[in-house]
Amino acid sequence: MLKLYYSPGACAMASHFALEEAGVEYELVKIDLRKGEQRTPEYLAINPAGVTPALATDQGVLTENLVIMTHVARASPDAGLTPEEPGFDFDRMQSFSGFLGASLHPAIGAVLFGKPPLEGEARAAALEKALGKYDVVEQHLLRGPWAMGDQYTVADGYLSVFTRWLRQADLLDKDRYPKLNAHLNLVQARPAVVRALHMEGLEPV
Ligand SMILES: N[C@@H](CCC(=O)N[C@@H](CS)C(=O)NCC(=O)O)C(=O)O
């Protein structure tokens, strides 16, 4: 059976949403980042990078949300969690998720979870850089109502992780990010997403 190593509220939620949307059987294993459980020898044997998520499968371990989400979507094609593949729309979804994972996530992560925490001018500069990434999604990438247009895909769950973080920090400004606000509300109204949040001990924000 699939086994997802996750940390409540962290980016692994994107993979968790995908599993719940797909309706496949899986087991959850909690890794407490605050206690440093991502650096135990047991977990490093699963993911030597010492981060969550990791998905243990019959064939081995997969890491990176983008890859895990796609793997899960393929395991459950009837759930329709990606555009048809191979195909350009599928590739466009991967471009979207790639931007989130490689550009937006590190930018906002440095502001919200930097160790040591950023302060003063350094924080202000890092925050504006991160918000600029959200501007790109708001103004150019998010087609509406879902990221790719009419079809909900795994990229939507992924985006919602980062808009949740921004809303929790009181930074998802309604005037600057009207589309991102509406999108987050839509994602958090999905039964599969609410189920996954509850499993992590969380509520929609
Ligand atoms: N690009 C990776 C990022 C994984 C990542 O950075 N996870 C964070 C939580 S959001 C983590 O486990 N951090 C623990 C640490 O850095 O010690 C992915 O999308 O899977």
The ligand as a MOL file (V3000), in Angstrom:
LIG
                    3D

  0  0  0     0  0            999 V3000
M  V30 BEGIN CTAB
M  V30 COUNTS 20 19 0 0 0
M  V30 BEGIN ATOM
M  V30 1 N 10.4680 20.6770 -3.4380 0
M  V30 2 C 10.1180 19.8260 -2.3320 0
M  V30 3 C 10.1840 20.6560 -1.0640 0
M  V30 4 C 10.1010 19.8150 0.1800 0
M  V30 5 C 10.2740 20.6650 1.4430 0
M  V30 6 O 11.0660 21.6250 1.4640 0
M  V30 7 N 9.5470 20.3070 2.5160 0
M  V30 8 C 9.6340 21.0410 3.7470 0
M  V30 9 C 8.2400 21.2640 4.3320 0
M  V30 10 S 7.2470 22.3550 3.3500 0
M  V30 11 C 10.4250 20.2750 4.7790 0
M  V30 12 O 10.2150 19.0880 4.9590 0
M  V30 13 N 11.3460 20.9480 5.4920 0
M  V30 14 C 12.0700 20.3490 6.5540 0
M  V30 15 C 13.4370 20.9070 6.7080 0
M  V30 16 O 13.8820 21.6620 5.8290 0
M  V30 17 O 14.0850 20.5860 7.7060 0
M  V30 18 C 8.7440 19.2150 -2.5740 0
M  V30 19 O 7.8730 19.8700 -3.1480 0
M  V30 20 O 8.5240 18.0430 -2.2390 0
M  V30 END ATOM
M  V30 BEGIN BOND
M  V30 1 1 1 2
M  V30 2 1 2 3
M  V30 3 1 2 18
M  V30 4 1 3 4
M  V30 5 1 4 5
M  V30 6 2 5 6
M  V30 7 1 5 7
M  V30 8 1 7 8
M  V30 9 1 8 9
M  V30 10 1 8 11
M  V30 11 1 9 10
M  V30 12 2 11 12
M  V30 13 1 11 13
M  V30 14 1 13 14
M  V30 15 1 14 15
M  V30 16 2 15 16
M  V30 17 1 15 17
M  V30 18 2 18 19
M  V30 19 1 18 20
M  V30 END BOND
M  V30 END CTAB
M  END
